[in-house]
Amino acid sequence: MTSATLELPFIAELARDIRSTSGDTATVIAPFTGQPLHALPLSSPQDVADAYARARLAQIGWARAGFAHRRAVLLKAHDLLLSRRESLLDTLQTETGKTRGQAFEEVFQAAGVTRYNALAARRVLGGERRRSGLPVLVTTRVRYRPKGVAGVITPWNFPLSLAAMDVVPALAAGCGVVQKADNQGALSILMLRRAFIDAGVPADLWAVVTGPGPEIGSAVTSGADYVCFTGSTPTGIRVGEQAASTLTGASLELGGKNPMIVLDDVDPHRAAAQAAYACFSSLGQLCVSIERIYVQRAVADRFLQEFTTVTRALLLGSGLDYRADVGSLTSQDQLDRVTTHVQDAVSHGAPVHAGGRGRPDLGPYFFEPTILTGVTPAMLCFADETFGPVVSVSVVDTEQEAILAANDSAYGLNAAVLSGSARRGLRVAGALEAGSVNVNEGYRGSFSAVDAPMGGIKGSGLGRRNGPEGLKRFVDPVTISLATGVLRLPGTGTEFARLVGPMALLARTLKAARRR
C-alpha cells in the first residue's frame, strides 16, 4: 500500500498547522502496516492558551462579518472538500485503517454538515419575535449571541466527520474553535481545516492542538466558552465535571452498547445484510455500531445462518481502492481489547459462528468480523462496549422481551429495528431508550440526517449535535423587550388597584383566544 499523497514532505507541511512550540513529538503508526507514519508535533498548555487568545481576537471580526459572509465561505469549503476528496480518502485510510468506501462516508458527511450549517444558520439563529406577556404594551424579540470560542475534543475513529459535526456549526454561529485532535486522526483534521482556511476562514479562528488528554484536553476544556467532547463515558464524565466547575456548557457524545431488534416478519437474507453493515462497518469502531442483536425465535435460525454466511464472505483488505468490504482495527490497543473480549466470551462457553481471530497475514491489527451466541452477564462483551467487530446474537420470543433486553443497558446512544412492516418497526422504535433509532437500517439513516439532533441518553452523554439543536449549542439567547409607550405600566399601589381588573380580563381573553 502506497500513496503519493502522504509523502513525508506533504505530511511535514501539513503538520506545521498544529499549534506547537514544545519541540516534542509523538510517533503515529499506520494501521495497515504497523510501521511509523510520521512524527506528530505536540502542543503545550501554553500553546493552547495562545491559541485561545488568537481565536478570541479573530472571532470578533468573524461574528461581525454576518451570516451572508459566513455562508459564502462555508459553501466554498463544501466544494473544496468534494474536489479534494481523493487526497482526503487516502489520508483517512492511511491514518485510521478503514476501507475507501467507509472513508468516503466521512467525506460525504463532512460536506453535508457544512452545507446544512451554512444554509441553516440565518434561519435558526437570525433572531425571532416572541409573544409578549403584555400585548400592545410590550414587544419581545430573541436574538442569539455567539458564545465566543468553543473547545472541541475529537477521537481517532471518525476524525473528519466528527470534527465537522462540532466545528462547522460553531463557525456558522459566529464562534471560533480550539480543537484537540487525537494523534491518530490529526492529519485528516488538518486537511479538513485547510479546506476551510483556503475558503476564507481566518487561520487563527480555528486552531488545532495535540497532546496527552489529561494535560492538553484539560487545557482545552478550561479555556473554552463551550465544550464539545466525543469519546468514552469515563473520560466524558471528567470533561463534564471540569466544564461544570466554571459553569461552562458542554455537549458530550459518549459510549454505547447499541442494540438491534430483528422481528419475525423480516426477510432473513436482507436483514442479515443490513445487520452485517451495521455491526462491521469501520470494523465496529464507530460509536453507533451495533453490538447486540435480539432476534425473534420464529426467524432466528434462518437469520443466524444468513448472517453468518454474509459475515464470512466479507472481504478484508488494505488497498487504497474500493475492493475491500472491511478494513483494519486502528491500533494495538484496539486489537488487544477486541481479542480480550472474544477470548473471554469463548472461555465462558460462547460459541463462535464467524470470525473470532486476528489476521496478521493481512496486517498487524486486522481481526475478522465475529458473531457470538450464548453471551451471558459473566462475559466482558455482555454489557461493556467492545468498540470492534464483535456482535452477540440472542433469541427472544416476543417483541416485549426484545424491547426489555435492548433497553437493559447503562447506555442509550443508537438502536435499530428490522421489520417487514414500517408501521410495526416504527412502533417498536418508539419504545427503545436511545438518542437515535433506525428502522430497517443500522445507523446511517440517523447519522446522515444533518437536520435532526444526534446524541445519547443515560450513560451515552448529553446535549445534541446536528440540526437546529446543534447550532444553538454555540449561542446564548438574549431576550429583548420594548415598551411601546401605548400605555404606562402600573408602578404605584393606586395604579395597580385601577388596572387589576382590566389585566385579569386580558388574561381571560388570551386564554379564550388560545394564545400562549
C-alpha positions as CSV (number, residue, x, y, z in Angstrom):
1,M,0.0,0.0,0.0
2,T,1.5,3.3,-1.1
3,S,0.1,6.8,-1.6
4,A,1.7,9.7,-3.3
5,T,-0.5,12.0,-1.3
6,L,1.1,11.0,2.0
7,E,4.8,11.5,1.2
8,L,6.8,12.9,4.1
9,P,7.2,16.4,2.7
10,F,3.4,16.7,2.4
11,I,2.9,15.4,6.0
12,A,5.5,17.8,7.4
13,E,4.0,20.7,5.6
14,L,0.5,19.9,6.9
15,A,1.7,19.3,10.4
16,R,3.1,22.9,10.6
17,D,-0.6,24.0,11.0
18,I,-0.6,22.5,14.5
19,R,-0.1,25.0,17.3
20,S,3.1,23.6,18.8
21,T,6.2,25.2,20.3
22,S,7.2,22.4,22.7
23,G,9.6,20.6,20.4
24,D,8.1,17.3,21.5
25,T,6.7,14.8,19.0
26,A,4.7,11.5,19.1
27,T,5.2,8.7,16.6
28,V,2.0,7.9,14.7
29,I,1.6,4.3,13.4
30,A,0.0,3.4,10.1
31,P,-2.7,0.8,10.9
32,F,-2.3,-1.1,7.6
33,T,1.4,-1.7,8.1
34,G,2.2,-1.2,11.8
35,Q,5.1,1.0,10.7
36,P,5.7,4.6,11.7
37,L,3.8,7.0,9.6
38,H,5.2,10.3,10.9
39,A,6.3,12.2,14.0
40,L,3.4,14.4,15.1
41,P,4.3,17.8,16.8
42,L,2.8,18.0,20.3
43,S,1.3,21.1,21.9
44,S,1.9,22.5,25.4
45,P,-0.6,24.1,27.7
46,Q,0.9,27.5,26.8
47,D,0.2,26.7,23.1
48,V,-3.4,26.1,24.0
49,A,-3.6,29.4,25.9
50,D,-2.0,31.2,22.9
51,A,-4.5,29.5,20.5
52,Y,-7.4,30.7,22.6
53,A,-6.1,34.3,22.7
54,R,-5.7,34.4,18.9
55,A,-9.0,32.7,18.3
56,R,-10.8,35.3,20.5
57,L,-9.4,38.2,18.5
58,A,-10.3,36.5,15.2
59,Q,-13.8,35.7,16.5
60,I,-14.8,39.3,16.9
61,G,-14.4,40.0,13.3
62,W,-15.9,36.7,12.2
63,A,-19.0,37.3,14.3
64,R,-19.4,40.8,12.9
65,A,-19.0,39.6,9.3
66,G,-22.6,38.3,9.4
67,F,-24.5,35.3,8.2
68,A,-24.2,36.0,4.4
69,H,-20.4,36.2,4.6
70,R,-20.1,33.1,6.7
71,R,-22.5,31.2,4.4
72,A,-20.4,32.0,1.3
73,V,-17.2,30.9,3.0
74,L,-18.6,27.7,4.3
75,L,-20.2,26.8,0.9
76,K,-16.9,27.3,-0.7
77,A,-15.3,25.0,1.8
78,H,-18.0,22.4,1.0
79,D,-16.9,22.5,-2.7
80,L,-13.3,22.2,-1.7
81,L,-14.0,19.1,0.4
82,L,-15.6,17.4,-2.5
83,S,-12.9,18.4,-5.0
84,R,-10.1,17.2,-2.7
85,R,-11.9,14.0,-1.8
86,E,-9.2,11.7,-3.2
87,S,-6.4,13.1,-1.1
88,L,-8.8,13.1,1.9
89,L,-9.7,9.5,1.3
90,D,-6.0,8.5,1.1
91,T,-5.3,10.3,4.4
92,L,-8.3,8.9,6.2
93,Q,-7.5,5.3,5.1
94,T,-3.8,5.6,6.0
95,E,-4.5,7.1,9.4
96,T,-7.4,5.0,10.5
97,G,-7.2,1.7,8.6
98,K,-10.8,1.9,7.2
99,T,-11.9,1.0,3.7
100,R,-12.2,3.6,1.0
101,G,-16.0,3.3,0.9
102,Q,-16.2,3.9,4.7
103,A,-13.8,6.8,4.4
104,F,-16.0,8.2,1.7
105,E,-18.9,8.2,4.2
106,E,-16.8,10.6,6.3
107,V,-16.1,13.0,3.4
108,F,-19.8,12.9,2.4
109,Q,-20.9,13.5,5.9
110,A,-18.5,16.4,6.4
111,A,-19.7,18.0,3.2
112,G,-23.4,17.5,4.2
113,V,-22.8,19.0,7.6
114,T,-21.0,22.0,6.1
115,R,-23.8,22.6,3.5
116,Y,-26.5,22.3,6.1
117,N,-25.0,24.7,8.7
118,A,-24.1,27.2,6.0
119,L,-27.6,27.4,4.8
120,A,-29.5,26.9,8.1
121,A,-27.6,29.3,10.4
122,R,-29.5,32.5,9.5
123,R,-32.9,30.7,9.7
124,V,-32.1,29.2,13.1
125,L,-30.0,31.9,14.7
126,G,-31.2,35.1,12.9
127,G,-33.5,36.2,15.7
128,E,-37.2,36.0,16.1
129,R,-40.2,37.7,17.5
130,R,-41.9,36.0,20.5
131,R,-45.3,36.6,22.1
132,S,-45.3,39.3,24.7
133,G,-47.0,38.7,28.1
134,L,-48.4,42.2,27.7
135,P,-49.7,42.5,24.2
136,V,-49.7,46.0,22.7
137,L,-47.8,47.4,25.7
138,V,-44.6,45.4,25.1
139,T,-43.0,43.7,22.1
140,T,-40.4,40.9,22.6
141,R,-37.7,39.5,20.4
142,V,-35.0,36.9,20.9
143,R,-31.6,37.3,19.4
144,Y,-28.7,34.9,19.5
145,R,-25.2,35.9,20.6
146,P,-22.2,33.7,19.7
147,K,-20.7,32.3,22.9
148,G,-17.1,33.0,21.8
149,V,-14.6,30.2,21.3
150,A,-15.6,26.6,21.5
151,G,-13.3,23.9,22.8
152,V,-13.7,20.7,20.6
153,I,-12.1,17.4,21.6
154,T,-12.5,14.7,18.9
155,P,-11.4,11.0,18.8
156,W,-9.4,8.9,16.3
157,N,-12.1,6.7,14.8
158,F,-14.1,9.2,12.6
159,P,-11.7,12.2,12.6
160,L,-13.2,14.1,9.6
161,S,-16.9,13.7,10.1
162,L,-16.9,14.1,13.9
163,A,-14.8,17.2,13.7
164,A,-17.1,18.7,11.1
165,M,-20.2,17.9,13.2
166,D,-18.9,20.2,16.0
167,V,-16.6,22.7,14.4
168,V,-18.7,23.7,11.4
169,P,-21.9,24.7,13.4
170,A,-19.6,26.7,15.7
171,L,-18.2,28.6,12.8
172,A,-21.6,29.1,11.2
173,A,-22.8,30.5,14.5
174,G,-20.0,33.1,14.6
175,C,-17.7,31.3,17.1
176,G,-14.1,30.4,17.0
177,V,-12.7,26.9,17.7
178,V,-9.7,25.4,19.5
179,Q,-9.7,21.7,18.7
180,K,-7.7,18.9,20.3
181,A,-7.1,16.3,17.6
182,D,-6.3,12.7,18.5
183,N,-2.8,11.8,17.3
184,Q,-4.1,9.1,15.1
185,G,-6.5,11.4,13.2
186,A,-4.6,14.7,13.2
187,L,-3.6,14.7,9.5
188,S,-7.2,14.2,8.4
189,I,-8.4,17.0,10.6
190,L,-5.6,19.3,9.4
191,M,-6.7,18.6,5.8
192,L,-10.3,19.4,6.7
193,R,-9.2,22.6,8.4
194,R,-7.0,23.5,5.4
195,A,-10.1,23.4,3.1
196,F,-11.9,25.9,5.3
197,I,-8.9,28.2,5.6
198,D,-8.5,28.2,1.8
199,A,-12.2,29.0,1.5
200,G,-11.8,32.1,3.7
201,V,-12.0,31.1,7.4
202,P,-9.3,33.1,9.2
203,A,-6.4,30.9,10.2
204,D,-6.4,32.0,13.8
205,L,-10.2,31.3,14.1
206,W,-9.7,27.5,14.1
207,A,-6.7,26.2,15.9
208,V,-5.6,22.6,16.1
209,V,-3.6,21.4,19.1
210,T,-2.4,17.9,20.0
211,G,-1.0,16.1,23.1
212,P,-1.9,13.9,26.1
213,G,-5.6,14.1,27.1
214,P,-5.1,14.8,30.8
215,E,-2.8,17.8,30.0
216,I,-3.9,19.2,26.7
217,G,-7.6,18.1,26.9
218,S,-7.9,19.7,30.3
219,A,-6.4,23.0,28.9
220,V,-8.8,23.0,26.0
221,T,-11.7,22.4,28.4
222,S,-10.7,25.1,30.9
223,G,-10.2,27.8,28.2
224,A,-13.5,27.2,26.4
225,D,-16.7,29.2,26.3
226,Y,-18.5,25.9,25.3
227,V,-17.1,22.4,25.2
228,C,-17.8,19.6,22.7
229,F,-16.4,16.1,23.6
230,T,-16.7,12.8,21.8
231,G,-15.1,9.8,23.5
232,S,-15.6,7.3,26.3
233,T,-18.1,7.6,29.1
234,P,-15.5,7.8,31.9
235,T,-13.5,10.5,30.2
236,G,-16.6,12.3,29.2
237,I,-17.7,12.5,32.8
238,R,-14.4,14.0,33.8
239,V,-14.7,16.6,31.0
240,G,-18.3,17.4,32.0
241,E,-17.2,17.8,35.7
242,Q,-14.4,20.2,34.7
243,A,-16.7,22.2,32.5
244,A,-19.4,22.4,35.2
245,S,-16.8,23.8,37.7
246,T,-16.8,27.0,35.6
247,L,-20.5,26.9,34.6
248,T,-19.4,26.2,31.0
249,G,-21.9,24.4,28.8
250,A,-21.0,21.1,27.2
251,S,-22.2,18.5,24.8
252,L,-20.9,15.0,25.4
253,E,-21.3,12.1,22.9
254,L,-20.0,9.1,24.8
255,G,-20.1,5.3,24.7
256,G,-22.7,2.9,23.6
257,K,-23.7,-0.8,23.6
258,N,-26.1,-0.4,20.7
259,P,-28.9,-3.0,20.2
260,M,-30.7,-4.2,17.1
261,I,-34.1,-6.0,17.2
262,V,-34.9,-8.4,14.3
263,L,-38.6,-9.0,14.2
264,D,-40.2,-12.2,12.9
265,D,-41.6,-10.6,9.7
266,V,-38.2,-9.8,8.1
267,D,-36.7,-11.3,5.0
268,P,-33.7,-13.1,6.7
269,H,-31.3,-12.6,3.8
270,R,-32.0,-8.9,3.6
271,A,-31.9,-8.5,7.4
272,A,-28.6,-10.3,7.5
273,A,-27.0,-7.9,5.0
274,Q,-28.3,-4.9,6.9
275,A,-27.0,-6.3,10.2
276,A,-23.6,-7.0,8.8
277,Y,-23.0,-3.4,7.7
278,A,-24.5,-2.0,11.0
279,C,-22.1,-4.2,13.0
280,F,-18.9,-4.3,11.0
281,S,-18.6,-1.0,9.1
282,S,-15.3,0.5,10.0
283,L,-14.7,-2.8,11.8
284,G,-17.1,-1.8,14.5
285,Q,-15.1,1.3,15.5
286,L,-18.0,3.7,15.4
287,C,-19.9,5.0,18.4
288,V,-23.3,4.0,16.8
289,S,-22.2,0.5,15.6
290,I,-24.5,-2.4,16.6
291,E,-23.0,-4.8,19.2
292,R,-26.2,-6.6,20.4
293,I,-28.8,-8.3,18.3
294,Y,-32.1,-9.7,19.6
295,V,-33.9,-11.8,17.0
296,Q,-37.4,-13.4,17.4
297,R,-37.4,-17.1,17.6
298,A,-39.5,-17.7,14.5
299,V,-36.8,-16.4,12.2
300,A,-33.7,-16.9,14.5
301,D,-32.2,-20.0,12.8
302,R,-32.6,-18.6,9.3
303,F,-31.4,-15.2,10.3
304,L,-28.3,-16.5,12.1
305,Q,-27.5,-18.8,9.1
306,E,-27.7,-15.9,6.6
307,F,-25.9,-13.5,8.9
308,T,-23.1,-16.0,9.4
309,T,-22.8,-16.5,5.6
310,V,-22.8,-12.8,4.8
311,T,-20.2,-12.1,7.5
312,R,-17.8,-14.8,6.5
313,A,-18.0,-13.5,2.9
314,L,-16.8,-10.0,3.9
315,L,-13.5,-9.2,2.2
316,L,-10.9,-7.7,4.5
317,G,-8.3,-5.5,2.8
318,S,-5.9,-2.6,3.0
319,G,-5.9,-1.2,-0.5
320,L,-6.5,2.5,-1.3
321,D,-9.4,1.5,-3.6
322,Y,-13.0,0.2,-3.3
323,R,-12.3,-3.5,-3.3
324,A,-12.4,-4.3,0.4
325,D,-15.6,-4.6,2.5
326,V,-13.9,-4.0,5.8
327,G,-10.5,-2.7,6.9
328,S,-8.2,-2.9,9.9
329,L,-8.5,-2.0,13.5
330,T,-6.7,1.2,14.2
331,S,-4.2,0.4,16.9
332,Q,-2.6,-2.3,19.1
333,D,-4.8,-1.2,21.9
334,Q,-7.9,-1.8,19.8
335,L,-6.7,-5.2,18.8
336,D,-5.9,-6.1,22.4
337,R,-9.4,-5.0,23.6
338,V,-11.2,-7.0,20.9
339,T,-9.1,-10.1,21.4
340,T,-9.7,-9.9,25.2
341,H,-13.5,-9.7,24.7
342,V,-13.6,-12.6,22.3
343,Q,-11.3,-14.8,24.3
344,D,-13.2,-14.1,27.5
345,A,-16.5,-15.0,25.9
346,V,-15.2,-18.2,24.4
347,S,-13.6,-19.2,27.7
348,H,-17.0,-18.8,29.3
349,G,-18.6,-21.0,26.7
350,A,-19.9,-18.7,23.9
351,P,-20.0,-20.4,20.5
352,V,-18.3,-18.5,17.6
353,H,-20.2,-18.6,14.4
354,A,-17.9,-16.4,12.3
355,G,-14.5,-14.8,12.8
356,G,-13.1,-14.9,16.3
357,R,-9.4,-14.5,15.2
358,G,-6.9,-12.0,14.1
359,R,-5.5,-11.9,10.6
360,P,-1.8,-10.9,10.9
361,D,-1.3,-12.2,7.3
362,L,-3.2,-9.1,6.2
363,G,-1.8,-6.6,8.6
364,P,-0.9,-6.3,12.3
365,Y,-4.3,-5.1,13.5
366,F,-6.7,-7.0,11.3
367,F,-9.4,-9.0,13.1
368,E,-12.2,-11.0,11.5
369,P,-15.8,-9.8,11.9
370,T,-17.1,-12.0,14.8
371,I,-20.5,-13.4,15.6
372,L,-21.1,-14.9,19.1
373,T,-24.1,-16.5,20.6
374,G,-24.7,-17.6,24.2
375,V,-23.3,-14.4,25.7
376,T,-24.1,-14.1,29.4
377,P,-23.6,-11.4,32.0
378,A,-20.4,-13.2,33.1
379,M,-18.7,-12.2,29.9
380,L,-17.0,-8.8,29.3
381,C,-18.8,-8.3,26.0
382,F,-22.2,-8.7,27.5
383,A,-22.5,-5.1,28.8
384,D,-19.2,-3.4,28.1
385,E,-18.6,-1.6,24.8
386,T,-16.2,-3.6,22.7
387,F,-15.8,-0.9,20.0
388,G,-14.8,-3.5,17.5
389,P,-16.1,-6.2,15.1
390,V,-17.9,-8.3,17.7
391,V,-21.6,-8.8,18.0
392,S,-23.7,-11.1,20.2
393,V,-26.9,-12.7,18.9
394,S,-29.7,-13.6,21.3
395,V,-33.0,-15.3,20.7
396,V,-36.2,-13.8,22.2
397,D,-39.8,-14.9,22.0
398,T,-41.8,-11.7,21.9
399,E,-41.4,-8.0,20.9
400,Q,-41.7,-7.0,24.5
401,E,-38.9,-9.3,25.5
402,A,-36.7,-7.8,22.8
403,I,-37.6,-4.3,23.9
404,L,-36.8,-5.0,27.5
405,A,-33.5,-6.7,26.6
406,A,-32.5,-3.8,24.3
407,N,-33.2,-1.2,27.0
408,D,-31.4,-3.2,29.7
409,S,-28.2,-1.2,29.4
410,A,-26.4,1.7,31.0
411,Y,-26.1,3.3,27.5
412,G,-28.6,4.8,25.1
413,L,-26.9,6.1,22.0
414,N,-28.2,4.3,19.0
415,A,-30.6,1.4,18.3
416,A,-32.1,-0.3,15.2
417,V,-35.2,-2.3,14.4
418,L,-35.6,-4.6,11.3
419,S,-39.1,-5.4,10.3
420,G,-41.1,-6.2,7.2
421,S,-43.7,-3.7,8.3
422,A,-42.8,0.0,8.5
423,R,-45.7,0.6,11.0
424,R,-44.6,-2.2,13.2
425,G,-40.9,-1.2,13.1
426,L,-41.8,2.4,14.0
427,R,-43.9,1.3,16.9
428,V,-41.1,-0.8,18.4
429,A,-38.6,2.0,17.7
430,G,-40.7,4.4,19.8
431,A,-40.2,2.1,22.8
432,L,-36.4,2.0,22.7
433,E,-34.3,4.1,25.0
434,A,-31.8,5.7,22.7
435,G,-31.0,9.1,21.3
436,S,-31.5,7.8,17.7
437,V,-33.3,4.7,16.4
438,N,-33.1,3.4,12.8
439,V,-35.8,1.3,11.2
440,N,-34.6,-1.1,8.5
441,E,-31.1,0.4,8.7
442,G,-28.4,0.2,11.3
443,Y,-27.1,3.7,11.8
444,R,-26.7,5.6,8.5
445,G,-30.2,7.0,8.4
446,S,-30.0,9.0,11.6
447,F,-26.2,9.6,11.3
448,S,-26.6,11.3,8.0
449,A,-29.7,13.3,9.0
450,V,-27.9,16.5,9.5
451,D,-31.2,18.5,10.1
452,A,-32.0,16.2,13.1
453,P,-30.4,16.1,16.5
454,M,-27.9,13.3,17.3
455,G,-26.8,12.3,20.8
456,G,-27.2,9.9,23.6
457,I,-29.2,9.4,26.8
458,K,-28.3,7.6,30.0
459,G,-24.5,6.9,30.0
460,S,-24.2,7.8,26.4
461,G,-24.0,11.5,27.0
462,L,-25.9,14.8,27.0
463,G,-26.6,17.5,24.5
464,R,-27.1,17.1,20.8
465,R,-25.1,17.8,17.6
466,N,-26.7,18.4,14.2
467,G,-29.9,20.2,13.3
468,P,-31.1,23.4,14.9
469,E,-30.1,22.0,18.3
470,G,-26.6,21.6,17.1
471,L,-26.3,25.2,16.1
472,K,-28.0,26.6,19.2
473,R,-25.3,25.0,21.4
474,F,-22.9,27.8,20.3
475,V,-25.1,30.8,21.1
476,D,-26.6,32.5,24.1
477,P,-30.2,33.5,23.6
478,V,-30.9,37.1,24.6
479,T,-34.4,38.3,25.2
480,I,-35.0,42.0,24.3
481,S,-38.4,43.6,25.2
482,L,-39.5,47.0,24.2
483,A,-42.2,49.1,25.9
484,T,-44.3,50.6,23.2
485,G,-45.5,53.6,25.2
486,V,-49.1,53.0,24.3
487,L,-49.9,52.8,28.0
488,R,-47.7,53.2,31.0
489,L,-47.3,50.0,33.1
490,P,-48.5,50.3,36.7
491,G,-46.0,51.2,39.3
492,T,-47.8,52.5,42.4
493,G,-50.4,50.9,44.5
494,T,-53.1,53.2,43.2
495,E,-52.2,52.3,39.6
496,F,-52.3,48.6,40.3
497,A,-55.7,48.9,42.0
498,R,-57.1,50.7,38.9
499,L,-55.6,48.2,36.4
500,V,-56.0,44.8,38.2
501,G,-59.5,44.3,36.8
502,P,-58.6,45.1,33.2
503,M,-55.4,42.9,33.4
504,A,-57.4,40.0,34.8
505,L,-59.8,40.4,31.9
506,L,-56.9,40.4,29.5
507,A,-55.6,37.1,30.9
508,R,-59.1,35.5,30.5
509,T,-59.3,36.9,26.9
510,L,-55.9,35.5,26.0
511,K,-57.0,32.1,27.3
512,A,-60.2,32.2,25.4
513,A,-58.3,33.0,22.2
514,R,-55.9,30.1,23.0
515,R,-52.9,32.4,22.9
516,R,-49.9,31.4,24.9
